[in-house]
């Protein structure tokens, strides 16, 4: 995934107008790579979690961090870690409330 991020950065690729505006470019790529990792058979939960944690750390928009936290909660639910999932969802809700009132 690091090579993919570097390639995108070098080519200066950004999302189409109006698409994924709640994310910075790099965090959006990480978020989507995590979604893809979760969709694979077998599911790659470790990879998805790592990508999402990196996306959250890089994201500057509250709504983008909230979306990645929601996805991270899905990872934890699949692992049966419901308390951790609940914590991520509560943090996502707080960010959404800050962003949108």
C-alpha positions in Angstrom: 0.0 0.0 0.0 2.9 2.4 0.6 4.0 2.1 -3.1 0.4 2.7 -4.2 0.3 5.9 -2.0 3.6 7.1 -3.4 2.5 6.5 -7.0 -0.7 8.5 -6.4 1.2 11.3 -4.7 3.7 11.5 -7.6 1.0 11.6 -10.2 -0.9 14.2 -8.2 -4.2 12.3 -8.4 -7.2 13.7 -6.5 -10.8 12.6 -6.3 -13.4 14.0 -8.8 -15.2 17.2 -7.8 -17.7 16.5 -5.0 -16.4 13.0 -4.3 -14.9 12.1 -0.9 -14.6 15.7 0.0 -14.7 14.8 3.7 -11.3 13.1 3.3 -7.8 14.3 2.4 -6.5 12.4 -0.7 -4.1 10.1 1.2 -6.5 9.2 3.9 -9.2 8.5 1.4 -6.9 6.1 -0.4 -6.1 4.3 2.9 -9.7 4.1 3.8 -10.7 2.6 0.5 -7.8 0.1 0.6 -9.1 -0.9 4.1 -12.6 -1.5 2.7 -11.1 -3.6 -0.1 -9.1 -5.6 2.5 -12.3 -6.3 4.4 -14.1 -7.4 1.2 -11.5 -9.9 0.2 -12.0 -13.6 0.7 -10.5 -14.4 3.2 -11.0 -11.1 5.0 -7.8 -9.3 5.9 -8.8 -7.7 9.2 -5.2 -7.0 10.4 -4.4 -5.1 7.2 -7.7 -3.2 7.3 -7.2 -2.2 10.9 -3.7 -0.9 10.2 -4.8 1.0 7.1 -7.7 2.6 9.0 -5.5 3.6 11.9 -3.1 5.3 9.5 -6.0 7.0 7.7 -7.4 8.3 11.1 -4.0 9.6 12.1 -3.5 11.5 8.8 -7.1 12.8 8.4 -7.6 16.5 9.1 -11.4 16.6 8.5 -13.6 15.5 11.4 -16.1 13.8 9.0 -13.3 11.8 7.4 -12.0 10.6 10.7 -15.5 9.7 11.7 -16.0 7.6 8.6 -12.8 5.7 9.2 -13.7 5.2 12.8 -17.0 3.7 11.7 -15.2 1.4 9.4 -12.7 0.5 12.2 -15.8 -0.4 14.3 -16.9 -2.8 11.6 -13.4 -4.5 11.8 -13.8 -4.9 15.6 -17.4 -6.2 15.2 -16.1 -8.9 12.8 -13.5 -9.8 15.4 -16.1 -10.0 18.2 -14.6 -7.0 20.0 -17.9 -5.3 20.7 -16.7 -2.9 23.4 -13.9 -1.6 21.2 -16.4 -1.2 18.3 -18.7 0.7 20.6 -15.9 3.1 21.6 -15.0 3.7 18.0 -18.7 4.4 17.2 -19.0 6.8 20.1 -15.9 8.7 19.0 -17.3 8.8 15.4 -20.6 10.2 16.7 -18.8 12.9 18.7 -16.8 14.0 15.7 -20.0 14.1 13.5 -21.7 16.2 16.2 -18.7 18.6 16.3 -18.7 18.8 12.5 -22.4 19.2 11.9 -23.9 20.3 15.2 
